[in-house]
């Protein structure tokens, strides 16, 4: 019988791995909160442009869930767990509290933009801190920032007067 050698999860330096988790973990947390709140906003939007905003929020939630998955999988691929359980997210997210109940589209959009802005602060911190630590993980954060900024633009266009 041939003996099988154990292969480590990753060849990455443990200090790099823990640094990546330190900066991408909060990104996952904020994105998870944004996805839950975005769906809540999607269900409760009202107003003349209801359908457009309702559908746009669904797109935003889909993107945010994909971004969270990408960031979480990067940490897990490096060999560390990620904690995005709803209880943990509720305690650690930096996103503002969403206005409860039915809201006019302008309020819903402003709330979701505020959550995107808070998440972008976390993502930009990851971009900055991961630059020298792990460029591959920094690239993940850059792509998330790019996508969030685009989704923010689409939402903001509903509020812009010029």
C-alpha angles and dihedrals in degrees: 000000000000118000113233116220117224111244118210117243091243141001092222121121109262091230090054091047094051090046091052090050090048092058104030094043093069089045089057090047095052093043091051091051090047091051093051093045092044090056090047089052090047091057095047106041117124135179146078093304093044098131096048093047093042091054094041091053089053089054092048091050091049091051093046091051090051091049091050090049092050093050093044093048090052091057093044092047087058090055105260129111123241124215113214097147110145092245091055092045090051091055099042109031116113095203118115122253113271117236107258126237132007114347137178113259094252091058093045092049093047090050093049092046089052089053091048090050092051090048091049090057089057092044093048090051088054091049091052098042096044094052095092097020101057122347092193091059090043088057089056090053092046092053091049091050091049092051095046091050090053093049089048090052092052091051094044091053087069090060101037117110096192 
